[in-house]
């Protein structure tokens, strides 16, 4: 009888801890979403104030502001439908991209750039155009340049478009626009990338790396990773599994940290565990 009571108490305790953990998780997710939305709105509003009050003075600055306006529209649309942290982050990314366009327009017009902007996702790895180059691709002339000109009025700040790195620079046409709108690249995009950027010092990756979504520094990173796997001297040290439960949020507690298996006094009924961070 005593054993049955103990079992019942254990089950009730587990149900209580699990329900509390689920409630805490939902509350945490709500807070994270609210914070992400607030951050995205802040950058979107900053972009809107610039787009609505600035006009270009030449073809390049006018086009940059027009592209910034497109990103402002996209950010607002994404904000209106965002229900997850990732969706809010994408809205923020659109707004930041627009602000990078505005900075390009400011630079052309000799205006101060203001505070430094956070980098875009993949911007550093995308590289940048370091020399002027013109190619013929599918009956079209495409020119890339490190600086604006009447021939190259289309700016891109660098970053990921539909999973592939696009170098920062000025272009005769926005060859990435189709992929940005559809989320897909054409079959000939790798050939075009190879012709336009092969051997360019500012773009340190190949067309194959572009196709696979890798940016500048991929080869070096892969070499380092291969070198690391050859050093297996410490593989026998597997005694420290204190953070094994943290598989998602680096700041969370995880399943084994402070919960059911906590050896520091949290114990079976310690509500600090079962955060289920994913």
FENBELJO-V503694 format. One record per residue. N is the residue number from 1. PSI is psi as a letter, one per 30 degrees, with the letter a starting at -180 (NA if undefined). OMEGA is omega as a letter, one per 40 degrees, with the letter a starting at -180 (999 if undefined). D_CENTER is the distance of its C-alpha to the mean C-alpha in whole Angstrom. Layout:
n = [N/N]
psi = [PSI/PSI]
omega = [OMEGA/OMEGA]
d_center = [D_CENTER/D_CENTER]
//
This chain:
n = [1/2/3/4/5/6/7/8/9/10/11/12/13/14/15/16/17/18/19/20/21/22/23/24/25/26/27/28/29/30/31/32/33/34/35/36/37/38/39/40/41/42/43/44/45/46/47/48/49/50/51/52/53/54/55/56/57/58/59/60/61/62/63/64/65/66/67/68/69/70/71/72/73/74/75/76/77/78/79/80/81/82/83/84/85/86/87/88/89/90/91/92/93/94/95/96/97/98/99/100/101/102/103/104/105/106/107/108/109/110/111/112/113/114/115/116/117/118/119/120/121/122/123/124/125/126/127/128/129/130/131/132/133/134/135/136/137/138/139/140/141/142/143/144/145/146/147/148/149/150/151/152/153/154/155/156/157/158/159/160/161/162/163/164/165/166/167/168/169/170/171/172/173/174/175/176/177/178/179/180/181/182/183/184/185/186/187/188/189/190/191/192/193/194/195/196/197/198/199/200/201/202/203/204/205/206/207/208/209/210/211/212/213/214/215/216/217/218/219/220/221/222/223/224/225/226/227/228/229/230/231/232/233/234/235/236/237/238/239/240/241/242/243/244/245/246/247/248/249/250/251/252/253/254/255/256/257/258/259/260/261/262/263/264/265/266/267/268/269/270/271/272/273/274/275/276/277/278]
psi = [e/e/e/e/e/e/e/e/e/e/e/e/e/e/e/e/e/e/e/e/e/e/e/e/e/e/e/e/e/e/e/e/e/e/e/e/e/e/e/e/e/e/e/e/e/e/e/e/e/e/e/f/f/k/k/l/f/a/e/e/e/e/e/e/e/e/e/e/e/e/e/e/e/e/e/e/e/e/e/f/g/k/f/l/e/e/e/e/e/e/e/e/e/e/e/e/e/e/e/e/e/e/e/e/e/e/e/e/g/g/l/k/f/a/k/k/l/k/l/l/k/g/e/e/f/f/a/l/k/f/l/k/k/k/l/k/j/h/g/k/k/k/k/k/k/f/l/l/l/f/f/i/f/j/k/k/f/k/a/k/j/h/g/k/k/j/k/k/a/k/l/f/l/i/f/f/e/e/e/e/e/f/g/k/l/l/f/g/e/e/e/e/e/e/e/e/f/k/f/k/e/f/j/h/l/l/e/e/e/e/e/g/g/k/a/k/f/e/e/e/e/e/e/e/e/e/e/e/f/f/j/g/f/g/f/f/j/g/f/j/g/f/g/f/f/j/g/d/j/f/f/l/e/l/e/f/j/g/b/e/g/k/g/g/f/e/a/e/g/j/f/f/a/h/f/h/k/NA]
omega = [i/i/i/i/i/i/i/i/i/a/i/i/i/i/a/a/i/i/i/i/i/i/i/i/i/i/i/i/i/i/a/i/i/i/a/i/i/i/i/i/a/a/i/i/i/i/a/a/i/a/a/a/a/i/a/i/i/a/a/a/i/i/i/i/i/i/i/i/i/a/i/i/i/a/i/i/i/i/a/a/a/i/i/i/a/i/i/i/i/i/i/a/i/i/i/i/i/i/i/i/i/i/i/i/i/a/i/a/i/a/i/a/a/a/i/a/i/i/i/i/i/a/a/a/a/a/a/i/a/i/i/a/i/i/i/a/i/i/i/i/a/i/i/a/i/a/a/i/i/i/a/a/a/a/i/a/a/i/a/i/a/i/i/a/i/a/i/i/a/a/i/i/a/a/i/a/a/i/i/a/a/a/a/i/i/a/a/a/a/i/i/a/a/a/a/a/a/i/i/a/a/a/a/i/a/i/i/i/i/a/a/i/a/a/a/i/a/a/i/i/i/i/i/a/i/i/a/a/i/a/a/a/a/a/i/a/a/a/a/i/a/a/a/a/a/a/a/a/a/a/a/a/a/a/a/a/i/a/a/a/a/a/a/i/i/i/a/a/i/a/a/a/i/i/i/i/i/999]
d_center = [57/56/53/53/52/50/48/47/46/44/42/42/41/38/38/37/35/33/33/32/29/28/29/27/24/24/25/22/19/21/20/17/16/19/17/13/15/17/15/13/17/18/15/16/20/20/19/21/24/23/23/26/28/28/29/29/32/32/30/27/26/27/25/22/23/23/20/18/21/19/16/17/19/16/14/18/18/15/16/20/19/16/17/15/12/9/11/11/8/8/11/10/7/10/13/11/11/15/16/15/17/20/20/21/24/25/25/27/29/30/28/27/23/23/21/18/14/11/9/7/4/7/9/11/12/12/16/18/21/24/27/28/29/30/30/32/30/31/34/31/31/28/27/25/25/24/26/26/30/32/31/27/26/23/20/16/14/12/9/8/11/12/10/12/12/14/15/16/19/22/23/26/25/21/21/17/18/20/17/15/17/18/15/17/19/22/24/25/22/22/26/25/22/24/27/25/23/25/27/25/24/21/20/20/19/21/21/21/18/17/18/16/13/14/13/16/17/17/21/21/19/21/24/23/22/25/27/26/27/31/31/32/35/33/32/35/34/33/34/31/30/29/25/26/25/21/19/16/16/17/19/21/24/24/27/29/29/31/32/35/35/35/37/37/39/37/38/39/38/36/33/31/30/29/25/24/20/18]
//
